[in-house]
Amino acid sequence: MRRLIVEISSRAFSKFVPEKPLQKVKSAEILHFLRFDHQEVALIARVEFNKPDVRIEDVLRDHLISAQLLEQEKETGICTYFIKAKLSHAINGAPDLTTAGVYFSLPYEVTDGKIKITTFGSAKQVRDFIKLLEEIAIPYRVVSLTDAQFLPHSLISRLTEKQRKALITAYALGYYDIPKKIGLVQLAERLDLSRSTVNMQLRRAERRLLNHIMNES
C-alpha cells in the first residue's frame, strides 16, 4: 500500500461552499476517524475559530451534518466535537473525495489556511485520488508519497499484502462493527474481488493474527 499526504489551500477548497465557512476556522485537527467512506463520515475533531463568537453551526451549514460539543478549553476556547455527516450526496456542493477508494488517516488538519490530508491506498487508488483533485481543479501540493510502512513488531506486519489490504478495508468500512455497516458482498465489490476470495483472505488473516496472539499469551 502507498501513503500519500497532500496539502490544499482552504481558500481554494472553499470555492465549493458559497458561505466560505473554512475561513472562520483558525485551526482544526481530526483526533480520531470513527468512519469515513462514501456514505458517511464520523469523527472527533479539535477546532479553534478565528473569533470567539463563532459557533460550529456557522461552519457546518448543512442539514446533513451534525456536531456535538464534547469539551471546551476555558483558557483558549478551543472546542472538541463529535461530528457526523452523510456523504451519499456532495455536501454543500463540495466534491466527494472518497470516490477514488483511498482510506483517510491522520494527520488530517486545517492550519495556516491549508488543509493537510493523509490517505492510504493501492498505487492505482492513489493515482485516482490525485486525478480526482486535478479534475475538480483544486490546486494541491504533494507533501509525501511513500510505501506504507508497518513496524516489524506490529501484528499486521505479519500478514501478506493481500490479507492486509482485505483486513484494513474491512475494518475501515465497518465490516467488524456491531452491527455491521457493510456486508461481505459489498466489501467484495469495493475490493473488486469475488465474495469467496475476500472471505478466504479475511479468514486467513484472522487466523494468522489469532495464532500469534495465542502463542504470545
N, C-alpha and C positions, 0 to 999 in steps of 0.2 A: 504494500500500500504506500501511497505518497501523502506527504503532509505539506499543504500549501497555506501560506499566510499572505493575505493581500491587504493593502491599505487603500481606503476610498475616502474622498472628501465628503464630509457630511453635507456640505452645501450642494455638491453635485447630486447626492442621493436625494436630497430634499426637493429636487425638481419634480419628483413624482408625487409630492404631497403639497397641495396648494397652500396650506397654512404654515408650511415650513416649521414643524414642531421641533425638529432636531436642533434648531438654532436656540431653543430655550434650554437646552441641556449643556451644562458646563463639562460634565464627565459622567460616564456610565460604564459600569463593569458587570458583566454577567458572571455570577459566582457559581451557579450550577445550571446545567441544562437538564431538565426533567423529561422533556420530549421535544423533538424537532424533526418533523417530517412534512410531507406535502399536505397533510390535513390540519395539523395543529402544532403550535409551539407552546411549551410551558417552561418557565424558567424563574430563577431568583436573581435579582439584579440590584446593584447598589448605584443609586443615582444622585447626582448633585446638580441643582439647577442654577442658571445664571442669576436669578433674582429670588429673594426669599419668599415672595408672594406667589411664585409659580407652583401650580399643583400638577400632579400626574395626569389629571383629566385634561389639562391644557396641552399635553404632549400626545396622549393616546386618544385622538378624536375619532373614534370608530366604534360602532356598536359591537363589532366582532372581537374587540379587545377588552379584557377586564384586568384590573390591578387591585391588589390588596396590600395595604401598608403593614409590614411586619415589624419594622423598627425605625426610629428616627433619632439620630445623634443630636443631643441638645446643643452642644457647642458649635458644630459645623452645619447642622441642618440637613446633613446627608441622610437619605432615606433608603431603606432596603424593602423591596417589593416582591411579591409573588405575582407574576404576570402570565396571563394565558391569552392566546389569540388563535382564532380559526383561520386557516390558510387555504381553505377549499377554493376561495377566490382571492385575487390580489387585494390586499388591504389598502384602502385609500388610493388605489391605482398603482401602488408600489409593485415592482417586479417580484415574482416568486423565485427566490434563489435556490429553492430545493429541487427544482426540476432537473438539474444536472446529475442528481443522485449522490452528491458528496455528503459526508457526515460532518456536521458542525461541532466544533470543540472549543476549548479555551486555549489561549486568551481570545475573547470576543469583547471588544470595548470601544467606547467613544471617548476621545480625549483630544484636546487642542484642535478641535474642528475636524478630526479624522476618525474614521471607523476602521478598526482593525478586525479582520475576520480570519479565523483559523478553520481549515477544513481538512478532512481525511478522505481518501478515495483511491480507486484504481487510477492508473495513468490516463485511461480514457475518461473517467469521471472528472478528473482534474482538468483535462483539456476541454471537456464540455462546459465546465464551470467558467473557465477563462473565456471561452467562446460566447457564453451567455452574457458576461459582462460587456464584451465588445459589441454584441448585437443590440443591447439596450443602451449602448453609448455612454457607459459610466466610466470616466477616467479612473484608472487604478494603477497601483504600483505593487509589484511582487516583492514582498519583504523576504520571503524564504520559500524554497521549494526543495524538499529533501525526501529521502526514504523515511517512512515511519519506523522509528527505532523502538524496540521494547527491551527493557533491562534484562540481562541474562538470567537473573533470578526470578523474573516475573513468570507466573504460571502460563500466561497467554503466549509467552515466547516459546513454549514447548509444543505449540500447535503448528500444523502445517499452514502454509499461506491460505489455502482454500478453506480449511477449518476455521482459521482466524477470521477471514472475511465473512463467512456464514454466521459465526457466533457474534461478531461485533454488529453486523447488520441486524440480526435478530434482536439483540439487546437494544440497539438504538431505536428500532421501530416498535418496541413494546411487546415482542413475542413472549417475553418472560414475565410481563406484568400480570397482576391479578386484579381484574380479569384481563385477558389478553387484548391488546389493541390491534393485533394483526395475526391472521391465521397462517398456516403453513402454505396454503395455495397462494395467498397474496405475497408472502415472503419469497416464494419461488419465482413469482413474476418479477419482483424487484431485483432479484439476483440473476434473472434470465436463465434459470436452470429448471430442470424438472423437479416435481414435488419429491420424488423418491431420492433424487440426488441430494437435495437440501436436507431432507430428513436423515440421510446417511451421514452427511458431513457434520450435522449438529450432534447426532448420537455419538459419533466417533470423538468429536471434540469434547463432549461432556464426559465420556468415559475416560479419556486421557487425563482430563483435569481431575476427575474423581480418583483415579489411580494414584496420582501424585499427592493429592490431599490425604488419602487413606494411608499411603506409605510413610508420609511425614508425620502423621498423628501418633 
